[in-house]
Amino acid sequence: MEKIDCREDSEGRIKMATVSAPDLEACERAYVDHLGYEVVERGIIDEDLANSWDAPHQAGSPYVIVGPASGAKVYIRFVENEQVPGYAPLRTFGWNAIEITVQDADKLHEQLKASPFEIIGEPTYLDFSDAIYPMQVIGPAGEVVYLNQVNGSLPDYDLPLARSFVDHIFIMILATPDMQAGVDFYRNALGWSQGNSYEVPYSVINNAFGFPEDRKHKLSMNCVGRIVNNEVDQYPPETTKRPRKEGLLPPGIAMVSYITQNLDKVKAPFVAPPAARDGLPYEGRRAAVCRGSTGELVELIEQP
């Protein structure tokens, strides 16, 4: 298979999810050995980059970046970080899950039974469509990953078919106390649109909190044209603020990087002024970080 990117960098494209990793080697092994990902870069977080994340104590931390075998230039960056007492997946506000397109969810489910990934949801079709056949796991760093077999597009949205057995991220999931405020941040700051809204039984949330399986939760999405990049979930009142050690990235999924056309037109304050950065996923382009409505870290990379 020829390794080429699946699309050009354009407004709203997800480029990378950054995950805090108490055990960097365990994360690398899990994604390489069990999801077929490949290491595309290793390094040390420099002081300027750490400051741009409002995480100065991450300076000097080792990191590894992995990407899918398809060659899609969409990555997961694991940054070595301390374990945070009291952090539990799916119980706090912020970036709560990564959605990845895969070719065969049933086969993948069987393969992951003997892996470091904890299966928290077996493959099941969605109530409203058979275009997506997802399963859910928790990775070695406490990151939740939805592994979605995409069978086709939806009437209002285009969904990416996997070109490798496990391919690239295509949606990020944000947990927020106010769904509309979560969506509106991206509408107002970046000009992205709002997609459809739903109120549905959500097994991942219900299982995490011990709720009845039929309890419904609100969710909506952000879109750029027919491409969905964020699902914004309204989490229950029992959800708490994500614990974070001073000067470090938050645990779990710490940050998401997107492409934007022009950083000078972003209507949100940056942690630090935009700066050109080398290495992946920047490749010499300017980048800057802002915070969303629930405090989530949003890294924006300027489109060339």
C-alpha positions in Angstrom: 0.0 0.0 0.0 1.3 3.4 -1.0 1.6 5.6 2.1 0.0 8.9 1.2 -2.0 11.4 3.1 -5.8 11.1 2.8 -6.5 14.8 2.4 -4.9 18.2 2.4 -4.4 20.3 5.6 -7.4 22.7 5.6 -9.5 24.6 8.2 -10.6 22.4 11.1 -8.6 19.3 10.2 -7.5 17.3 13.2 -3.7 16.9 13.1 -3.0 15.4 16.5 -4.2 14.3 19.9 -1.7 14.7 22.7 -1.9 12.2 25.5 -0.2 12.4 28.9 1.7 9.1 29.4 2.9 7.9 32.8 4.6 5.0 30.9 5.8 6.2 27.5 7.1 2.8 26.4 3.9 1.0 27.3 1.9 3.4 25.1 4.2 3.0 22.2 4.2 -0.8 22.4 0.4 -0.9 22.6 -0.2 1.3 19.5 2.5 -0.3 17.5 1.9 -3.9 18.4 -1.9 -3.9 18.6 -3.1 -1.1 16.4 -0.4 -1.3 13.7 0.7 2.3 14.2 4.2 3.4 13.4 6.6 5.7 15.3 7.2 8.8 13.2 9.1 11.0 15.6 10.8 11.0 19.0 12.2 13.9 21.0 12.2 16.0 24.1 9.7 18.8 24.7 11.6 22.1 24.7 11.0 25.0 27.0 9.3 27.3 24.5 6.8 24.6 23.4 6.0 23.7 27.0 5.4 27.3 27.9 3.0 27.6 24.9 0.9 24.9 26.5 0.8 26.6 29.9 2.8 23.5 31.1 6.3 24.8 31.8 7.3 21.8 33.9 6.9 19.6 30.8 10.1 21.0 29.4 12.6 18.2 29.1 9.9 15.5 29.0 10.4 12.8 26.4 7.7 12.3 23.8 6.9 9.9 20.9 4.6 10.5 18.0 2.8 7.6 16.2 0.8 7.6 13.0 -1.3 5.1 11.1 0.1 2.6 8.6 -2.0 4.3 5.9 0.3 7.3 5.8 -2.4 9.7 6.9 -0.6 12.7 8.5 -2.8 12.6 11.6 -1.0 11.7 14.7 -1.1 10.8 18.4 1.6 12.3 20.6 2.4 10.7 23.9 4.2 13.0 26.3 5.8 11.5 29.4 3.9 12.9 32.4 3.3 12.1 36.1 0.4 9.9 37.2 -2.4 12.1 38.7 -4.2 10.7 41.7 -8.0 10.9 41.4 -8.0 10.9 37.6 -10.4 8.4 36.0 -11.4 8.1 32.3 -14.8 9.5 31.4 -15.4 11.1 34.7 -14.0 14.6 34.2 -14.6 17.5 31.8 -12.3 18.1 28.9 -11.0 15.9 26.0 -12.5 12.5 26.8 -12.1 10.3 23.7 -10.4 9.9 20.4 -12.4 8.5 17.4 -10.4 6.4 14.9 -11.7 4.9 11.6 -11.0 1.2 11.3 -11.7 -1.5 8.7 -13.2 -4.4 10.7 -14.4 -3.7 14.2 -15.3 -7.3 14.9 -11.9 -8.6 14.0 -10.2 -5.8 15.9 -12.3 -6.6 18.9 -11.1 -10.2 18.9 -7.5 -9.1 18.6 -7.7 -6.6 21.4 -9.0 -9.1 23.9 -5.4 -10.1 24.6 -3.8 -6.6 24.6 -3.1 -3.7 27.0 -6.3 -2.0 25.8 -9.3 -2.5 28.2 -12.5 -3.1 26.1 -15.3 -1.0 27.6 -17.7 -1.4 24.7 -18.2 -4.2 22.2 -18.9 -3.5 18.6 -22.5 -2.3 18.3 -24.4 -0.4 15.6 -25.7 3.1 16.5 -29.4 3.5 17.0 -29.7 6.1 14.2 -27.4 4.8 11.5 -25.6 1.7 10.3 -22.9 3.8 8.7 -20.8 3.6 11.9 -20.1 0.3 13.8 -18.1 1.3 16.9 -16.3 -0.3 19.8 -14.6 1.5 22.7 -11.4 0.8 24.7 -9.2 2.5 27.3 -5.5 2.7 26.5 -2.5 2.4 28.8 -2.5 6.1 29.6 -6.2 6.2 30.6 -7.1 7.6 27.1 -10.5 6.4 25.7 -10.5 5.4 22.1 -13.5 4.8 19.9 -12.6 2.4 17.1 -15.2 3.0 14.5 -15.8 0.8 11.5 -17.0 3.4 8.9 -19.3 1.8 6.3 -20.2 5.0 4.4 -21.1 8.6 4.8 -24.2 10.0 6.5 -26.8 12.2 4.7 -25.3 15.4 6.1 -21.7 14.4 6.7 -18.8 12.7 5.0 -17.0 10.0 7.0 -13.6 8.6 6.2 -13.2 5.0 5.1 -10.1 3.4 6.7 -7.3 2.7 4.3 -5.3 0.6 6.8 -6.7 -1.8 9.4 -6.6 0.9 12.0 -6.4 4.3 10.4 -6.5 7.9 11.6 -8.3 10.1 14.1 -11.4 11.8 12.5 -13.4 13.1 15.5 -12.5 14.3 19.0 -15.0 14.0 21.9 -15.3 16.8 24.4 -17.0 16.4 27.7 -18.6 19.7 28.9 -21.1 20.9 31.5 -22.8 23.0 28.9 -23.1 21.4 25.4 -24.1 24.6 23.7 -21.3 26.7 25.3 -18.8 24.0 24.2 -20.0 24.1 20.6 -20.2 27.9 20.6 -16.6 28.4 21.5 -15.5 26.8 18.2 -18.2 28.7 16.3 -17.2 32.0 17.7 -13.4 31.6 17.9 -12.8 29.7 14.7 -16.0 30.2 12.6 -16.8 26.5 12.5 -20.5 25.5 12.2 -22.7 23.5 14.5 -24.0 20.2 13.3 -27.0 18.2 14.3 -27.9 17.8 18.0 -29.2 14.6 19.6 -30.4 13.3 23.0 -29.7 9.6 23.1 -28.9 6.8 25.6 -25.1 6.9 25.7 -23.7 3.6 27.0 -20.1 4.9 27.5 -21.3 7.7 29.8 -23.9 5.6 31.6 -21.4 2.8 32.3 -18.8 5.2 33.6 -21.2 6.7 36.1 -23.2 3.6 36.9 -26.4 5.1 35.4 -29.3 3.0 33.9 -28.5 2.0 30.4 -31.5 4.0 29.0 -30.5 7.3 30.5 -30.2 9.9 27.8 -27.5 12.6 27.2 -27.3 15.6 24.9 -24.7 15.9 22.3 -23.9 18.0 19.3 -21.0 18.6 17.0 -18.8 21.1 15.2 -18.3 20.9 11.5 -16.4 22.5 8.6 -18.5 21.9 5.6 -19.5 18.2 5.5 -16.6 17.2 7.8 -17.3 16.7 11.5 -14.3 17.2 13.7 -15.7 17.5 17.3 -18.5 15.8 19.1 -19.5 17.8 22.1 -21.2 15.9 24.9 -23.1 17.3 27.8 -21.9 15.4 30.8 -23.9 14.9 34.0 -23.6 17.0 37.2 -21.6 14.2 38.8 -18.7 15.0 36.5 -15.8 16.9 38.0 -13.0 19.2 36.9 -10.0 17.3 35.6 -7.2 17.2 38.3 -3.9 18.5 37.1 -0.5 18.9 38.7 0.7 22.5 38.6 2.8 23.3 35.5 2.1 20.0 33.7 -0.4 18.9 31.1 -3.6 17.4 32.3 -3.9 13.6 32.5 -5.5 11.5 29.8 -6.1 13.2 26.5 -4.5 16.6 27.3 -4.8 18.6 24.1 -6.0 18.5 20.4 -4.2 20.1 17.5 -6.1 21.5 14.5 -5.4 23.3 11.3 -6.6 26.8 10.9 -6.3 29.2 8.0 -5.0 32.3 9.8 -4.0 32.5 13.5 -4.4 36.3 13.4 -8.1 35.8 12.8 -8.7 33.5 15.8 -11.0 35.2 18.3 -9.7 33.7 21.5 -6.7 34.6 23.6 -3.5 32.5 23.2 -1.5 31.2 26.1 1.6 32.5 24.3 2.1 34.4 21.0 2.1 32.3 17.8 5.5 31.0 16.9 6.9 28.9 14.0 7.8 25.4 15.2 9.8 22.5 13.7 9.0 18.8 13.7 5.7 17.1 13.6 2.9 18.1 13.2 4.2 21.7 12.7 6.7 21.4 9.8 7.8 25.0 10.2 4.4 26.5 10.5 3.2 28.9 13.2 1.2 27.4 16.1 -0.5 28.7 19.2 -2.7 27.3 22.0 -5.9 28.6 23.4 -8.5 27.2 25.9 -12.1 26.2 25.1 -15.2 26.8 27.2 -14.4 24.0 29.7 -10.7 24.8 29.9 -9.6 22.2 27.3 -6.3 22.9 25.5 -6.7 23.6 21.8 -3.5 23.9 19.7 -3.9 25.6 16.4 -1.5 25.2 13.5 -1.6 27.7 10.6 -2.5 26.3 7.2 0.4 26.9 4.7 
